[in-house]
Amino acid sequence: MDEREPDVVDGEVVEDTPNAALAAPAPALPDPDYSEGGVPSFDFVREKIEGRYTTSLGSAEVAGLGTENTVEALDKKLADREQAGKDRLAEIRRSMRGE
């Protein structure tokens, strides 16, 4: 049997650093949507306005469901549209067959 020495790994002893040095607070970064003086950017204001506008449109749409646009009426419209599509498809198929 060949007697070999085990693989030796050279290393360096590193002393522990105190936790206080690791816990140094990161510098505060300014909010990207605001300037140093606290003024919001144009894009930030535009996105906020657009978000509120779309919310108001959605609210108006939902509020309109209580009138003539009830869930049952919308379901009937959807069923009628699907039936009309099926009828049109059948008509196209008949015309392609020469009927």
Steps between C-alpha positions, in 0.01 A plus 500: 500500500614847421501720805420851394455801714148636507434804282620805683316826453671822591275753663504828674347573838255790484392668819135572562393858446266651753133510400492876549732547203274284280182676608601845377190669359491544125481858381145614434425508129260765374165379372531479119154654456594817689773760462737597780260784586205260538331588168340200323613420146271554203482125427403425859217756492380381158490134611311596815240697300461223242454246777229705665331560165486129413372423850220753455410352160484154653286627787259666257482180298424291806243754620328473160438129555203580721301657216432334165835320509419234755705183514213305344475749212873482441489119505216506245697737276801270521291192418334682207841606366633143525191365320535761227863398455407133472225581249739708289762223507240245386396737218862536385551123504184448293613757243843333473336162431287663228167448669 
